[in-house]
């Protein structure tokens, strides 16, 4: 205890408090700034949200007003806060730290429009997390960010997400289909990797849908699959043997090491999609020339992304999914 001899007694009677830098002169804090005798403490210094910790038994939430004005949430800020049920971050927050929400009780996480870096392992170990809505300002979803969050089903990636880094969603065995926004230009290695030997009831309908042509090559309809990070890693984000990635059917995937002897094996986990109208005959081939190289792609079309019902004519308006059966020079 420093300064006021009765400071500990006074703050113990407060269930929730914000402490400023000057207030900190009244109490001695543990080295990591965890304050276990408060129900909730926030410390803001130089626009950094330092610590939020709950040792009591009352469930609580993080909403925008709590963090407004702060730009950074430090490493481990809410670690082990098992009574934290949800976190909606203020638009002023630009970065979360290492293990910020590790082993918390959150079921819902939402980032604000100012987010630039959802830090490495920010939400790993969140075994109750069901939904995450991620938005930002040219934002990075850091490596291992949601790794092994086995309850995570619903991930919404809004415009403003620019990168999804290594193993960001690896081991998220219950993910529903994810749409990659136009703003995203890099999907790193094994971002969505899961064990191919998982029980059949897990992650069976998961796929990644790229809803646009690549931002870095807007003048062409071609996505260079190698060596660009997005293209080459489409082929690495394969949780099992059925398709996982769909790109617009006229967005060609030139692969610099393609060999006809492979029988288009490199496309086994990549296909195309098209928005068709009822009665429309679905295209079976398409040819494109890029940088002097011409390729013809042959397609087999299906109504469901699980590739169970082949069709040649759209029986209703909607999205149809293609398996690339052959690529020829």
Secondary structure, DSSP 8 states (H G I E B T S, - for coil): --S-TTHHHHHHT-SSEEE-TTGGGGS---TT---TTSS-EEEEETTEE------SS--EEE-HHHHTT--EE-TTTTTT-TTEEEEE--TT--EE-TTTTTT---SEEE--TT--EE-TTTTTT-TT--EEEE--SSEEE-TTTTTT-TT--EEEE-TTEEEE-TTTTTT-TT---EEE-TT--EE-TTTT---TTS-TTSSTT--EEE-S--GGGTTSSEEE-SSSHHHHHHTT--SSSS--EEEETTSEEE-TT--GGGTTGGGTTEEEEEEE-TT-B---EEEEEETTEEEEEEEEEESSTT--SEESB-SSSEEEEEEEEEEE-
